[in-house]
Amino acid sequence: MEEPELEPLGVVENEFAAVHLSIDRRGNGPRLRIEDLTTEHVGYLDALTLEALAWADEDRIRALLDPSNDRWRDRTQ
């Protein structure tokens, strides 16, 4: 039996965000697919990126959470 190309994992949500997580097997290797349920924006994280997040200290994670660093910028510039 073949593994599905997209394996749903579930939804993670709180009062600030909601994302749908799945494993995407369509690339060169499995990766985590993250879909923002508000905007439908999709991002992918491979094993190396996930490991880096596991090791990241609180200051680096906090910088990622600041929406002015990326989410509120005009992507056409």
Secondary structure, 3 states (H helix, E strand, C coil): CCCCCEEEEEEEECCCCEEEEEEECCCCCCEEEEEECCCCCEEEECHHHHHHHHHCCHHHHHHHHCHHHCCCCCCCC
